[in-house]
Structure formats: structure tokens, C-alpha cells
Amino acid sequence: MKLDGGKVGSFDGDEGEFFGREVVAGKDVIVKFHWDKRDPNAPIYSRAFSADAGRTWEWNWCSNFSRR
């Protein structure tokens, strides 16, 4: 699966990881997007950056969704 801007990845069951490259604050970083839909009524989306080729990750965004 490809997302906008060249992101690639897939779901394995109810969890998915997608990766891409972006420039953040002038640095080329790998971006990881994680989707967790184990609870279909409350999926979670999170994002992390890695400036060292994926050795370490800085988690910097988390969204918890719910039905209205």
C-alpha cells in the first residue's frame, strides 16, 4: 500500500505500520506511522521520526479516535 508522498507499509491484522522520508527542521528523517485498530470503536494513530536510519524513534504524535 502507498500513501501520499511515497509512504509505504501494510497492516498485519489490526495493526499497521507505514514509512516514508520527510525533511523536518532541515533534516532528512524517516517517518513511521502506526495505526492500531484492535478496538474498532477507538482506533489509535501515532507518528515517530528517526534521524539515525531507524535505530531510535522519537514518538511525537498520538491521536485517539472515538465514535460520536
N, C-alpha and C positions, 0 to 999 in steps of 0.2 A: 504494500500500500504506500502511496506517495501523498504527502500533504503539500500545501503551498510552500514555495521557497526551497524545494528539494528535500523535505523531511521524508525519511523512510522508516518503516518499522511494521509491527504487527501485534495482534492480540494473541495471547495464549490463554484460552479460556476467558475469564473475566478481567484479566489484566493485560494492558498493552503498553509497550514502550516504543517510542519514536525518536529518531535522532536527526540532527541536522547541524549545519555550521552557520554561525552568525558573527557579526562584528559587534562587540559590546564594549563601550568606552575605549574604542580604538584597538581592542584586542580580538584576535580570531579565537573563538571558543566553540566547543561542541555543546550543543543544547540537547538535553534529554527531556522528553515529555512523557509523563507516566499517567495512565488512566486506570482507575480501579473501579470496576462496576460490579463488584461482588454483591453489593446491595443495590439492586436496580432502582430503588426509590431514593438513593442518596449516593450517586457516583462522586468520585474524588478525582480531581485533575491536579497534578503538580509538575513543576518545572525546575530543572537544575542546569547550571553551567559548569563546564570543565575547561580550564585554561592549560591543563597539563596532559592533554591527549587521553582523557578519561581515567586517569589514575585516581583523582579525587573529584568530588562533586560538591558544588555549593547550591543547596536547595534554596530557592528564593521566591517561590510562589506556590500557593496551595489554594484551591477553590473547592469548597464543599457545596454540592448541589442538592436541592430537595424539590419535591413536588409542592405546588401551591394548593 
